[in-house]
Amino acid sequence: MKKVHSAPHPFELENLRNVLEVEGISSEVRTPFLGAARGDIPATECWSELWILDDGDLERALAVLRTAAFSGEPVRVPWRCTKCGEEIEAQFGACWQCGSARSDGRLTRA
């Protein structure tokens, strides 16, 4: 058995365990309730851990986890209002300065 990941929230690890399972890699989440001890022991020692059951799956498991970590939303880039020139954070669809709608046609998600 090898530990391949740790995180403060067990639900994150359960999601990653499911990703590994889809790839045929057996794994388990350990210490999902140790977070209750936070404060008595260091916080990172309370994190839950994801372990693979077969050491031979280590490289493949790490590759799957790397892919899962980078498959989220792309980095959002600020945009510039064509009417007043104000730079606006990417998550906004309208200029806060003049109220003009984003002109590049990109829709933003909440």
N, C-alpha and C positions, 0 to 999 in steps of 0.2 A: 504494500500500500504506500502511496505517495501523496503528500499534500500538494495541491496544484493552485489553490487560491484561498484567500481569507477576506472577510468583509464584516463590517459592523452589523449588517442586517441579514438575518437568515433567509429572508424571502429572495434576496438577490442571489444567494447561493443555490436556493432551490430552483430558480430559473436557469442558472448555469448547469445545474445537475440535469435538468430536462434537456438542455442543448446537447450535453454529452450523451445522454441516453439515446437521443435521436440518431447520433453518430455510432451507436453500438458500444459505447464506452461505459462500463459499470462504475458508479461512483456513489458516495454517500456524504451527507452533510453531518458534521460533528459539532458538538457543543452549541446547539442552537439557542439554549436558554441561559448561557453563561453571562449574557449581558446584564442580568440582574445583579451581578457582583461588581459592576462598574463602580469605581470609587474606592472599593476595598483593595482591588488589584488594578494594575495599569490597564487603560482602556483597550489597547491593542491586544492584550492577553485575553480579553473577553470576546473577541471577534469569533464568529463561527468560521469553520474551516470546511473546504471541499476536498475530499480525498478520492483518488481513483483506486479501484480494487486490484487492478492488474498493472504491475510496474511496467510491463511491456507496452502499455498504452500511453506512457508518459509524454513522449514527443508529439504524438497525434492529439492528445488531450490539450496540451499547451497551445498547439496550432489552432485548434477549434476555439479555445477560449480567447486567443488573440483576435481571431476573426469576429467572434461575437462582440468583443469589446469595441471594435472599430466599425461595426455595421450600423451604428445609429445615425442620427441626423448629421448632415455635414455642418461644418462650422459656419455660422452665419456672419455675413460681412455687412457692415453698415452701408447705407445708400445715401446719395445726395439728392435733395429736392431740386427738381428742374426749374421750379418757379422762383424760389428764394435762395437756393444754394446751401441751405442748412444740412448738416450731416445728421442722419437719423439712424438710430439703432435698428438692426435688421428685423427684429420682431414686430416693428410697427409698420402699418400699411398706409399711414398718412403722416404728413409733416406736422410736427407739434407747433412750429412757428407760424405757418400760413394756412394750414389745413388742407393743402393739396394732397390728392391721392398719389400713392406710389405709381410712377409712370412706366416702370420697366415691365409691368404685367405680371410680376411674381406675386403669388398669393402666399400669405404667411399662415402658419398653423399656431394655434395656442399651445 
